Amino acid sequence: MKKHLISFISICFALAMMLVGSASTFTVFAAEDDLTINSDATVKVGDKIKYTLYLSDTKEDIIGFELRLFYDHEYLELDKDNVSYGKFDGVVHNLNLEDKIPINWTNISTPMSFSKKAEFLSMEFTVLKGGETEISQFVSEMYGDDMTYLKSYKWTYDITVNDKVIVEDKTPLISDDEETLEKNQGSFINYLDGMGEENTPNKDDHQAIIGSMPGTQVVTEYVDVTKYQQADSGSSSITPIIIVVAIVIVIGAIAAILIIKKRDEEKAND
C-alpha cells in the first residue's frame, strides 16, 4: 500500500509541475509574438499597422517644414507604396533611408491651414518581430506665413491595426537622435507635450528636446519612456487557471493520502 501511495503522489506532483511549466511556456510564446509601440499599442507579428500624425491649433498657415520620422526596421517594415502627406503636394522625402526618413515641403504661394485637426502624414508598416520599439519624430523647421517659426500648434497621432484604431490622440514621441540634434536643429522647438509655447497649459514647466541651438532659453530634457511588455490577454487569463488546477491536484493528492491513512488506521484497530 505504501508503495502505491508513493507512486500516486509522484504522478500527481509531476502532473502539477507539467501544468505550471506549460503555463509559463505559453506566456513566453505569446509575449515573443507581441510588439509594443511607444508603450501605447501592442500588436502581433504580421499585423499591418498605420501610423497617422495630426496637426491642429495653429494660428498661422504653414508655408514650409522639415521633419524627420524615426522607426526601427528590425521591428517594422515600411510600406513605401502607402505613404501619404494629407494636404501637402510636392513633398520631398527619402524612403530609402532605413530608420530615419527626412521629409521636406515648401510652397509660399499655397499656405496650408491646420487651425483644426487634420492629417499631416501617415505611413504603413508590417510588424516583423516582437519586443519593444518606437516611432518618433523631430521637426527642424516649420514656418508660418509671416516667415517666422510656428509657436502655436498641437501634435497628436493614431495607430491603426488591420483597419482598427487602437491608439488615438496620443502625444508623439520626440527623437533624441544625437546626429539629428547636432546637425539639424533649427528654429522650431520640439516640446515634449506636443504643443507650441503659445497654447500649452504648461507654460511654467514647458520642457523640450533641442540640439545646440545658440541663444535658446529652453532647458533640454530627453524623453524618459517607461517601456513594458504586454502579453496577449488570452495568455493572462489562461495562466492563472492552469496554476489553480495544479494547486487543486496537489491538495487532492494530500487529501487522498490522509483518507487512505485514516482508513488503514481503522482497519488496524479492527
SULPE-V557160 format. One record per pair of residues at least 24 apart in sequence whose ideal C-beta (glycine too) atoms are under 10 Angstrom apart, sorted by sequence separation. I is the first residue (numbers start at 1). GAP is how many residues later the second one is. D is the distance in whole Angstrom. If there is no record, write none. Layout:
i=I gap=GAP d=D
i=I gap=GAP d=D
//
This chain:
i=67 gap=24 d=10
i=69 gap=24 d=9
i=74 gap=24 d=9
i=88 gap=24 d=7
i=135 gap=24 d=8
i=170 gap=24 d=9
i=171 gap=24 d=8
i=185 gap=24 d=10
i=186 gap=24 d=10
i=189 gap=24 d=8
i=51 gap=25 d=9
i=62 gap=25 d=9
i=68 gap=25 d=10
i=73 gap=25 d=4
i=74 gap=25 d=9
i=87 gap=25 d=5
i=185 gap=25 d=6
i=186 gap=25 d=9
i=188 gap=25 d=10
i=62 gap=26 d=9
i=65 gap=26 d=9
i=66 gap=26 d=10
i=67 gap=26 d=9
i=72 gap=26 d=9
i=73 gap=26 d=6
i=86 gap=26 d=9
i=87 gap=26 d=8
i=185 gap=26 d=3
i=187 gap=26 d=8
i=49 gap=27 d=8
i=71 gap=27 d=9
i=72 gap=27 d=6
i=87 gap=27 d=8
i=184 gap=27 d=7
i=185 gap=27 d=7
i=186 gap=27 d=8
i=189 gap=27 d=7
i=191 gap=27 d=8
i=71 gap=28 d=6
i=86 gap=28 d=9
i=93 gap=28 d=9
i=95 gap=28 d=9
i=181 gap=28 d=7
i=183 gap=28 d=8
i=185 gap=28 d=5
i=190 gap=28 d=10
i=50 gap=29 d=9
i=68 gap=29 d=9
i=70 gap=29 d=6
i=71 gap=29 d=8
i=180 gap=29 d=10
i=181 gap=29 d=7
i=182 gap=29 d=6
i=183 gap=29 d=10
i=185 gap=29 d=10
i=187 gap=29 d=9
i=189 gap=29 d=6
i=192 gap=29 d=6
i=45 gap=30 d=9
i=49 gap=30 d=10
i=69 gap=30 d=10
i=70 gap=30 d=6
i=71 gap=30 d=8
i=91 gap=30 d=8
i=181 gap=30 d=4
i=182 gap=30 d=7
i=191 gap=30 d=10
i=192 gap=30 d=9
i=48 gap=31 d=8
i=55 gap=31 d=9
i=69 gap=31 d=8
i=70 gap=31 d=8
i=87 gap=31 d=6
i=88 gap=31 d=10
i=180 gap=31 d=7
i=181 gap=31 d=7
i=185 gap=31 d=9
i=192 gap=31 d=6
i=43 gap=32 d=10
i=50 gap=32 d=8
i=52 gap=32 d=9
i=53 gap=32 d=10
i=54 gap=32 d=9
i=55 gap=32 d=10
i=68 gap=32 d=6
i=69 gap=32 d=5
i=86 gap=32 d=6
i=87 gap=32 d=8
i=88 gap=32 d=8
i=111 gap=32 d=10
i=113 gap=32 d=10
i=177 gap=32 d=10
i=179 gap=32 d=10
i=181 gap=32 d=9
i=192 gap=32 d=10
i=43 gap=33 d=10
i=53 gap=33 d=9
i=68 gap=33 d=6
i=69 gap=33 d=9
i=86 gap=33 d=4
i=87 gap=33 d=8
i=88 gap=33 d=8
i=111 gap=33 d=8
i=112 gap=33 d=10
i=139 gap=33 d=10
i=176 gap=33 d=6
i=178 gap=33 d=9
i=37 gap=34 d=9
i=48 gap=34 d=9
i=50 gap=34 d=9
i=52 gap=34 d=9
i=67 gap=34 d=9
i=68 gap=34 d=5
i=69 gap=34 d=7
i=85 gap=34 d=8
i=86 gap=34 d=6
i=87 gap=34 d=10
i=103 gap=34 d=9
i=111 gap=34 d=5
i=125 gap=34 d=10
i=127 gap=34 d=9
i=138 gap=34 d=10
i=174 gap=34 d=8
i=175 gap=34 d=8
i=177 gap=34 d=10
i=37 gap=35 d=10
i=67 gap=35 d=8
i=68 gap=35 d=7
i=84 gap=35 d=7
i=85 gap=35 d=8
i=86 gap=35 d=6
i=106 gap=35 d=9
i=108 gap=35 d=9
i=120 gap=35 d=8
i=122 gap=35 d=9
i=137 gap=35 d=5
i=138 gap=35 d=10
i=139 gap=35 d=9
i=153 gap=35 d=9
i=155 gap=35 d=9
i=174 gap=35 d=5
i=176 gap=35 d=10
i=66 gap=36 d=8
i=67 gap=36 d=5
i=68 gap=36 d=10
i=84 gap=36 d=10
i=85 gap=36 d=5
i=86 gap=36 d=7
i=101 gap=36 d=10
i=103 gap=36 d=10
i=104 gap=36 d=9
i=114 gap=36 d=9
i=120 gap=36 d=10
i=121 gap=36 d=10
i=122 gap=36 d=9
i=124 gap=36 d=9
i=136 gap=36 d=7
i=137 gap=36 d=7
i=138 gap=36 d=6
i=155 gap=36 d=9
i=173 gap=36 d=10
i=174 gap=36 d=10
i=66 gap=37 d=7
i=67 gap=37 d=8
i=84 gap=37 d=7
i=85 gap=37 d=8
i=104 gap=37 d=9
i=105 gap=37 d=10
i=106 gap=37 d=8
i=108 gap=37 d=8
i=115 gap=37 d=9
i=117 gap=37 d=8
i=120 gap=37 d=9
i=135 gap=37 d=8
i=136 gap=37 d=4
i=137 gap=37 d=7
i=138 gap=37 d=5
i=149 gap=37 d=8
i=150 gap=37 d=9
i=151 gap=37 d=9
i=157 gap=37 d=9
i=37 gap=38 d=8
i=65 gap=38 d=8
i=66 gap=38 d=5
i=67 gap=38 d=9
i=83 gap=38 d=8
i=84 gap=38 d=5
i=85 gap=38 d=10
i=100 gap=38 d=9
i=102 gap=38 d=9
i=114 gap=38 d=10
i=122 gap=38 d=9
i=135 gap=38 d=7
i=136 gap=38 d=6
i=137 gap=38 d=6
i=138 gap=38 d=8
i=149 gap=38 d=4
i=150 gap=38 d=7
i=151 gap=38 d=9
i=153 gap=38 d=9
i=155 gap=38 d=9
i=156 gap=38 d=7
i=36 gap=39 d=10
i=37 gap=39 d=8
i=65 gap=39 d=7
i=66 gap=39 d=8
i=83 gap=39 d=7
i=84 gap=39 d=8
i=108 gap=39 d=9
i=114 gap=39 d=7
i=117 gap=39 d=7
i=119 gap=39 d=9
i=134 gap=39 d=6
i=136 gap=39 d=4
i=138 gap=39 d=7
i=148 gap=39 d=8
i=149 gap=39 d=5
i=150 gap=39 d=9
i=154 gap=39 d=9
i=155 gap=39 d=4
i=156 gap=39 d=10
i=181 gap=39 d=9
i=35 gap=40 d=6
i=64 gap=40 d=8
i=65 gap=40 d=6
i=66 gap=40 d=9
i=82 gap=40 d=8
i=83 gap=40 d=5
i=84 gap=40 d=9
i=114 gap=40 d=9
i=135 gap=40 d=10
i=136 gap=40 d=8
i=140 gap=40 d=8
i=149 gap=40 d=8
i=154 gap=40 d=6
i=155 gap=40 d=8
i=35 gap=41 d=8
i=64 gap=41 d=6
i=65 gap=41 d=8
i=82 gap=41 d=7
i=83 gap=41 d=8
i=134 gap=41 d=8
i=136 gap=41 d=8
i=153 gap=41 d=8
i=154 gap=41 d=5
i=155 gap=41 d=9
i=181 gap=41 d=10
i=63 gap=42 d=9
i=64 gap=42 d=4
i=82 gap=42 d=4
i=138 gap=42 d=5
i=153 gap=42 d=7
i=154 gap=42 d=7
i=62 gap=43 d=8
i=63 gap=43 d=7
i=64 gap=43 d=7
i=80 gap=43 d=9
i=81 gap=43 d=8
i=82 gap=43 d=9
i=138 gap=43 d=8
i=140 gap=43 d=9
i=141 gap=43 d=9
i=143 gap=43 d=10
i=152 gap=43 d=8
i=153 gap=43 d=4
i=62 gap=44 d=10
i=63 gap=44 d=6
i=64 gap=44 d=7
i=79 gap=44 d=8
i=80 gap=44 d=9
i=140 gap=44 d=5
i=141 gap=44 d=10
i=142 gap=44 d=9
i=143 gap=44 d=8
i=152 gap=44 d=5
i=153 gap=44 d=10
i=176 gap=44 d=9
i=62 gap=45 d=9
i=63 gap=45 d=5
i=78 gap=45 d=6
i=79 gap=45 d=4
i=139 gap=45 d=10
i=140 gap=45 d=7
i=141 gap=45 d=4
i=142 gap=45 d=9
i=143 gap=45 d=9
i=151 gap=45 d=5
i=152 gap=45 d=8
i=153 gap=45 d=9
i=154 gap=45 d=7
i=176 gap=45 d=10
i=63 gap=46 d=9
i=78 gap=46 d=8
i=79 gap=46 d=6
i=138 gap=46 d=7
i=140 gap=46 d=4
i=141 gap=46 d=6
i=142 gap=46 d=5
i=150 gap=46 d=6
i=151 gap=46 d=5
i=152 gap=46 d=4
i=153 gap=46 d=7
i=154 gap=46 d=9
i=176 gap=46 d=5
i=63 gap=47 d=8
i=64 gap=47 d=9
i=65 gap=47 d=9
i=76 gap=47 d=9
i=77 gap=47 d=10
i=78 gap=47 d=6
i=79 gap=47 d=7
i=138 gap=47 d=9
i=139 gap=47 d=8
i=140 gap=47 d=8
i=141 gap=47 d=5
i=142 gap=47 d=10
i=149 gap=47 d=9
i=150 gap=47 d=10
i=151 gap=47 d=5
i=152 gap=47 d=5
i=153 gap=47 d=10
i=174 gap=47 d=10
i=176 gap=47 d=6
i=63 gap=48 d=5
i=64 gap=48 d=10
i=76 gap=48 d=10
i=77 gap=48 d=6
i=78 gap=48 d=8
i=138 gap=48 d=10
i=140 gap=48 d=6
i=150 gap=48 d=9
i=151 gap=48 d=8
i=152 gap=48 d=9
i=174 gap=48 d=9
i=175 gap=48 d=9
i=61 gap=49 d=9
i=62 gap=49 d=6
i=63 gap=49 d=8
i=76 gap=49 d=4
i=77 gap=49 d=5
i=139 gap=49 d=5
i=174 gap=49 d=6
i=61 gap=50 d=3
i=62 gap=50 d=5
i=75 gap=50 d=9
i=76 gap=50 d=7
i=77 gap=50 d=8
i=138 gap=50 d=9
i=139 gap=50 d=9
i=140 gap=50 d=9
i=173 gap=50 d=6
i=60 gap=51 d=8
i=61 gap=51 d=6
i=62 gap=51 d=8
i=76 gap=51 d=7
i=77 gap=51 d=6
i=139 gap=51 d=6
i=61 gap=52 d=5
i=62 gap=52 d=7
i=69 gap=52 d=7
i=71 gap=52 d=8
i=73 gap=52 d=9
i=75 gap=52 d=7
i=76 gap=52 d=7
i=117 gap=52 d=9
i=138 gap=52 d=6
i=173 gap=52 d=7
i=60 gap=53 d=9
i=61 gap=53 d=8
i=67 gap=53 d=8
i=75 gap=53 d=6
i=76 gap=53 d=9
i=137 gap=53 d=8
i=58 gap=54 d=9
i=60 gap=54 d=9
i=61 gap=54 d=8
i=67 gap=54 d=8
i=69 gap=54 d=7
i=71 gap=54 d=7
i=74 gap=54 d=7
i=75 gap=54 d=6
i=136 gap=54 d=10
i=142 gap=54 d=10
i=58 gap=55 d=7
i=59 gap=55 d=10
i=60 gap=55 d=9
i=65 gap=55 d=9
i=73 gap=55 d=8
i=74 gap=55 d=7
i=75 gap=55 d=8
i=58 gap=56 d=4
i=59 gap=56 d=7
i=72 gap=56 d=9
i=75 gap=56 d=6
i=55 gap=57 d=9
i=57 gap=57 d=8
i=58 gap=57 d=6
i=74 gap=57 d=9
i=75 gap=57 d=8
i=76 gap=57 d=7
i=137 gap=57 d=10
i=56 gap=58 d=6
i=57 gap=58 d=7
i=58 gap=58 d=9
i=62 gap=58 d=9
i=75 gap=58 d=4
i=76 gap=58 d=10
i=55 gap=59 d=4
i=56 gap=59 d=7
i=57 gap=59 d=8
i=72 gap=59 d=9
i=74 gap=59 d=8
i=75 gap=59 d=9
i=76 gap=59 d=8
i=54 gap=60 d=9
i=55 gap=60 d=10
i=56 gap=60 d=6
i=57 gap=60 d=8
i=58 gap=60 d=10
i=72 gap=60 d=10
i=73 gap=60 d=10
i=75 gap=60 d=10
i=55 gap=61 d=10
i=56 gap=61 d=4
i=72 gap=61 d=5
i=55 gap=62 d=8
i=56 gap=62 d=7
i=71 gap=62 d=7
i=72 gap=62 d=7
i=54 gap=63 d=5
i=55 gap=63 d=7
i=71 gap=63 d=8
i=72 gap=63 d=9
i=54 gap=64 d=7
i=55 gap=64 d=8
i=56 gap=64 d=9
i=70 gap=64 d=7
i=71 gap=64 d=5
i=54 gap=65 d=6
i=55 gap=65 d=4
i=70 gap=65 d=7
i=71 gap=65 d=8
i=53 gap=66 d=7
i=54 gap=66 d=6
i=55 gap=66 d=9
i=69 gap=66 d=7
i=70 gap=66 d=5
i=52 gap=67 d=6
i=53 gap=67 d=5
i=54 gap=67 d=9
i=69 gap=67 d=8
i=70 gap=67 d=7
i=52 gap=68 d=8
i=53 gap=68 d=5
i=54 gap=68 d=9
i=68 gap=68 d=9
i=69 gap=68 d=5
i=70 gap=68 d=7
i=52 gap=69 d=8
i=53 gap=69 d=7
i=68 gap=69 d=7
i=69 gap=69 d=9
i=51 gap=70 d=9
i=52 gap=70 d=4
i=53 gap=70 d=9
i=67 gap=70 d=6
i=68 gap=70 d=5
i=51 gap=71 d=7
i=52 gap=71 d=8
i=67 gap=71 d=7
i=68 gap=71 d=8
i=138 gap=71 d=8
i=140 gap=71 d=9
i=50 gap=72 d=6
i=51 gap=72 d=5
i=52 gap=72 d=10
i=66 gap=72 d=9
i=67 gap=72 d=5
i=68 gap=72 d=7
i=138 gap=72 d=10
i=50 gap=73 d=7
i=51 gap=73 d=8
i=66 gap=73 d=7
i=67 gap=73 d=7
i=136 gap=73 d=10
i=138 gap=73 d=9
i=49 gap=74 d=9
i=50 gap=74 d=5
i=51 gap=74 d=7
i=65 gap=74 d=7
i=66 gap=74 d=4
i=67 gap=74 d=9
i=49 gap=75 d=7
i=50 gap=75 d=8
i=65 gap=75 d=8
i=66 gap=75 d=4
i=67 gap=75 d=8
i=100 gap=75 d=8
i=48 gap=76 d=6
i=49 gap=76 d=5
i=65 gap=76 d=6
i=66 gap=76 d=8
i=48 gap=77 d=8
i=49 gap=77 d=8
i=64 gap=77 d=7
i=65 gap=77 d=4
i=66 gap=77 d=10
i=100 gap=77 d=7
i=47 gap=78 d=9
i=48 gap=78 d=6
i=49 gap=78 d=6
i=64 gap=78 d=7
i=65 gap=78 d=7
i=99 gap=78 d=9
i=102 gap=78 d=9
i=47 gap=79 d=7
i=48 gap=79 d=8
i=63 gap=79 d=9
i=64 gap=79 d=5
i=100 gap=79 d=8
i=46 gap=80 d=7
i=47 gap=80 d=5
i=62 gap=80 d=6
i=63 gap=80 d=5
i=64 gap=80 d=9
i=100 gap=80 d=7
i=45 gap=81 d=9
i=46 gap=81 d=6
i=62 gap=81 d=7
i=63 gap=81 d=7
i=64 gap=81 d=10
i=43 gap=82 d=10
i=45 gap=82 d=5
i=46 gap=82 d=9
i=53 gap=82 d=9
i=61 gap=82 d=10
i=62 gap=82 d=7
i=63 gap=82 d=5
i=102 gap=82 d=9
i=44 gap=83 d=6
i=45 gap=83 d=7
i=60 gap=83 d=9
i=61 gap=83 d=7
i=62 gap=83 d=8
i=63 gap=83 d=9
i=64 gap=83 d=9
i=43 gap=84 d=5
i=45 gap=84 d=6
i=51 gap=84 d=5
i=53 gap=84 d=7
i=58 gap=84 d=9
i=60 gap=84 d=3
i=61 gap=84 d=5
i=63 gap=84 d=8
i=65 gap=84 d=10
i=45 gap=85 d=6
i=59 gap=85 d=8
i=60 gap=85 d=5
i=61 gap=85 d=10
i=65 gap=85 d=9
i=44 gap=86 d=8
i=45 gap=86 d=10
i=49 gap=86 d=9
i=58 gap=86 d=7
i=60 gap=86 d=6
i=43 gap=87 d=9
i=55 gap=87 d=9
i=60 gap=87 d=10
i=136 gap=87 d=8
i=37 gap=88 d=9
i=42 gap=88 d=10
i=60 gap=88 d=8
i=62 gap=88 d=7
i=134 gap=89 d=9
i=136 gap=89 d=9
i=37 gap=90 d=9
i=42 gap=90 d=10
i=60 gap=90 d=7
i=59 gap=91 d=8
i=60 gap=91 d=9
i=62 gap=91 d=9
i=134 gap=91 d=7
i=35 gap=92 d=5
i=58 gap=92 d=6
i=59 gap=92 d=8
i=60 gap=92 d=7
i=34 gap=93 d=9
i=35 gap=93 d=8
i=39 gap=93 d=8
i=58 gap=93 d=9
i=59 gap=93 d=4
i=60 gap=93 d=9
i=132 gap=93 d=9
i=134 gap=93 d=9
i=33 gap=94 d=9
i=35 gap=94 d=7
i=36 gap=94 d=9
i=38 gap=94 d=9
i=40 gap=94 d=10
i=41 gap=94 d=10
i=58 gap=94 d=6
i=59 gap=94 d=9
i=133 gap=94 d=9
i=34 gap=95 d=10
i=35 gap=95 d=5
i=36 gap=95 d=7
i=37 gap=95 d=8
i=38 gap=95 d=8
i=39 gap=95 d=8
i=40 gap=95 d=10
i=55 gap=95 d=9
i=57 gap=95 d=6
i=58 gap=95 d=5
i=132 gap=95 d=5
i=33 gap=96 d=9
i=34 gap=96 d=5
i=35 gap=96 d=6
i=36 gap=96 d=5
i=37 gap=96 d=6
i=38 gap=96 d=6
i=57 gap=96 d=6
i=58 gap=96 d=8
i=131 gap=96 d=9
i=132 gap=96 d=8
i=32 gap=97 d=8
i=33 gap=97 d=5
i=34 gap=97 d=8
i=35 gap=97 d=7
i=36 gap=97 d=7
i=37 gap=97 d=7
i=38 gap=97 d=6
i=56 gap=97 d=7
i=57 gap=97 d=4
i=132 gap=97 d=7
i=32 gap=98 d=5
i=34 gap=98 d=9
i=35 gap=98 d=6
i=36 gap=98 d=10
i=37 gap=98 d=6
i=38 gap=98 d=8
i=55 gap=98 d=6
i=56 gap=98 d=5
i=57 gap=98 d=10
i=131 gap=98 d=8
i=132 gap=98 d=10
i=31 gap=99 d=7
i=32 gap=99 d=8
i=55 gap=99 d=7
i=56 gap=99 d=8
i=130 gap=99 d=8
i=30 gap=100 d=9
i=31 gap=100 d=9
i=54 gap=100 d=8
i=55 gap=100 d=6
i=56 gap=100 d=7
i=29 gap=101 d=10
i=54 gap=101 d=7
i=55 gap=101 d=8
i=53 gap=102 d=7
i=54 gap=102 d=5
i=53 gap=103 d=8
i=54 gap=103 d=7
i=69 gap=103 d=10
i=70 gap=103 d=9
i=52 gap=104 d=9
i=53 gap=104 d=5
i=54 gap=104 d=7
i=70 gap=104 d=10
i=52 gap=105 d=6
i=53 gap=105 d=9
i=70 gap=105 d=5
i=51 gap=106 d=6
i=52 gap=106 d=5
i=69 gap=106 d=9
i=70 gap=106 d=10
i=51 gap=107 d=8
i=52 gap=107 d=8
i=68 gap=107 d=7
i=70 gap=107 d=6
i=50 gap=108 d=8
i=51 gap=108 d=6
i=52 gap=108 d=7
i=50 gap=109 d=7
i=51 gap=109 d=8
i=68 gap=109 d=8
i=49 gap=110 d=6
i=50 gap=110 d=4
i=70 gap=110 d=8
i=49 gap=111 d=7
i=50 gap=111 d=8
i=48 gap=112 d=9
i=49 gap=112 d=5
i=50 gap=112 d=9
i=68 gap=112 d=6
i=48 gap=113 d=7
i=49 gap=113 d=8
i=50 gap=113 d=8
i=52 gap=113 d=9
i=47 gap=114 d=5
i=48 gap=114 d=6
i=47 gap=115 d=6
i=48 gap=115 d=8
i=50 gap=115 d=9
i=52 gap=115 d=10
i=54 gap=115 d=8
i=43 gap=116 d=8
i=46 gap=116 d=10
i=51 gap=116 d=9
i=52 gap=116 d=10
i=68 gap=116 d=7
i=40 gap=117 d=9
i=41 gap=117 d=10
i=44 gap=117 d=8
i=49 gap=117 d=9
i=41 gap=118 d=5
i=43 gap=118 d=5
i=44 gap=118 d=9
i=49 gap=118 d=10
i=54 gap=118 d=9
i=66 gap=118 d=8
i=38 gap=119 d=8
i=40 gap=119 d=7
i=41 gap=119 d=10
i=42 gap=119 d=9
i=43 gap=119 d=9
i=47 gap=119 d=10
i=53 gap=119 d=6
i=41 gap=120 d=7
i=66 gap=120 d=7
i=38 gap=121 d=8
i=51 gap=121 d=9
i=65 gap=121 d=10
i=67 gap=121 d=9
i=37 gap=122 d=6
i=66 gap=122 d=8
i=43 gap=123 d=8
i=65 gap=123 d=8
i=67 gap=123 d=10
i=37 gap=124 d=10
i=42 gap=124 d=8
i=43 gap=124 d=10
i=41 gap=125 d=5
i=42 gap=125 d=10
i=40 gap=126 d=8
i=41 gap=126 d=5
i=40 gap=127 d=5
i=40 gap=128 d=10
i=37 gap=129 d=10
i=38 gap=129 d=8
i=41 gap=129 d=9
i=37 gap=130 d=8
i=40 gap=130 d=6
i=39 gap=131 d=10
i=40 gap=131 d=10
i=38 gap=132 d=7
i=38 gap=133 d=10
i=40 gap=133 d=10
i=38 gap=134 d=8
i=39 gap=134 d=9
i=38 gap=135 d=6
i=37 gap=136 d=10
i=59 gap=137 d=9
i=57 gap=138 d=8
i=58 gap=138 d=8
i=55 gap=139 d=10
i=56 gap=139 d=10
i=57 gap=139 d=8
i=59 gap=139 d=7
i=54 gap=140 d=10
i=58 gap=140 d=10
i=59 gap=140 d=8
i=57 gap=141 d=9
i=58 gap=141 d=9
i=57 gap=142 d=5
i=56 gap=143 d=10
i=39 gap=186 d=6
i=42 gap=186 d=9
i=38 gap=187 d=7
i=39 gap=187 d=6
i=42 gap=187 d=8
i=39 gap=188 d=6
i=42 gap=188 d=4
i=44 gap=188 d=8
i=38 gap=189 d=9
i=39 gap=189 d=6
i=41 gap=189 d=9
i=42 gap=189 d=9
i=42 gap=190 d=8
i=36 gap=191 d=7
i=39 gap=191 d=9
i=42 gap=191 d=9
i=36 gap=192 d=7
i=36 gap=193 d=6
i=35 gap=194 d=10
i=36 gap=194 d=6
i=34 gap=195 d=7
i=35 gap=195 d=10
i=34 gap=196 d=6
i=32 gap=197 d=10
i=34 gap=197 d=7
i=31 gap=198 d=6
i=33 gap=198 d=9
i=34 gap=198 d=6
i=31 gap=199 d=8
i=32 gap=199 d=10
i=33 gap=199 d=7
i=31 gap=200 d=5
i=30 gap=201 d=5
i=31 gap=201 d=8
i=34 gap=201 d=10
i=29 gap=202 d=10
i=30 gap=202 d=4
i=33 gap=202 d=10
i=28 gap=203 d=9
i=29 gap=203 d=9
i=30 gap=203 d=9
i=27 gap=204 d=6
i=30 gap=204 d=7
i=31 gap=204 d=8
i=26 gap=205 d=10
i=27 gap=205 d=9
i=30 gap=205 d=4
i=26 gap=206 d=9
i=29 gap=206 d=8
i=30 gap=206 d=9
i=28 gap=207 d=9
i=26 gap=208 d=9
i=27 gap=208 d=5
i=30 gap=208 d=9
i=26 gap=209 d=6
i=27 gap=209 d=8
i=30 gap=209 d=9
i=27 gap=211 d=9
i=23 gap=212 d=9
i=26 gap=212 d=7
i=27 gap=212 d=6
i=26 gap=213 d=7
i=23 gap=215 d=7
i=24 gap=215 d=8
i=27 gap=215 d=10
i=22 gap=216 d=10
i=23 gap=216 d=5
i=26 gap=216 d=8
i=22 gap=217 d=10
i=23 gap=217 d=8
i=23 gap=218 d=9
i=24 gap=218 d=9
i=20 gap=219 d=9
i=23 gap=219 d=4
i=24 gap=219 d=10
i=22 gap=220 d=7
i=23 gap=220 d=6
i=21 gap=221 d=10
i=19 gap=222 d=10
i=20 gap=222 d=7
i=23 gap=222 d=9
i=19 gap=223 d=5
i=20 gap=223 d=6
i=23 gap=223 d=8
i=18 gap=224 d=10
i=19 gap=224 d=8
i=22 gap=224 d=10
i=19 gap=225 d=10
i=20 gap=225 d=9
i=21 gap=225 d=10
i=16 gap=226 d=10
i=19 gap=226 d=6
i=20 gap=226 d=5
i=16 gap=227 d=9
i=19 gap=227 d=4
i=20 gap=227 d=9
i=18 gap=228 d=9
i=19 gap=228 d=10
i=16 gap=229 d=8
i=17 gap=229 d=8
i=15 gap=230 d=9
i=16 gap=230 d=4
i=19 gap=230 d=8
i=15 gap=231 d=8
i=16 gap=231 d=8
i=16 gap=232 d=9
i=13 gap=233 d=9
i=16 gap=233 d=5
i=17 gap=233 d=10
i=12 gap=234 d=10
i=15 gap=234 d=6
i=16 gap=234 d=5
i=15 gap=235 d=9
i=16 gap=235 d=10
i=13 gap=236 d=8
i=16 gap=236 d=10
i=12 gap=237 d=5
i=13 gap=237 d=7
i=16 gap=237 d=8
i=11 gap=238 d=10
i=12 gap=238 d=7
i=15 gap=238 d=9
i=12 gap=239 d=10
i=12 gap=240 d=7
i=13 gap=240 d=7
i=9 gap=241 d=9
i=12 gap=241 d=4
i=11 gap=242 d=9
i=12 gap=242 d=9
i=10 gap=243 d=10
i=9 gap=244 d=6
i=12 gap=244 d=8
i=8 gap=245 d=7
i=9 gap=245 d=9
i=12 gap=245 d=10
i=9 gap=247 d=9
i=5 gap=248 d=10
i=8 gap=248 d=7
i=9 gap=248 d=7
i=8 gap=249 d=8
i=5 gap=251 d=8
i=6 gap=251 d=10
i=5 gap=252 d=6
i=8 gap=252 d=9
i=5 gap=255 d=6
i=4 gap=256 d=9
i=5 gap=256 d=8
i=2 gap=258 d=10
i=1 gap=259 d=7
i=5 gap=259 d=10
i=1 gap=260 d=10
i=1 gap=262 d=10
i=2 gap=262 d=9
i=1 gap=263 d=7
//
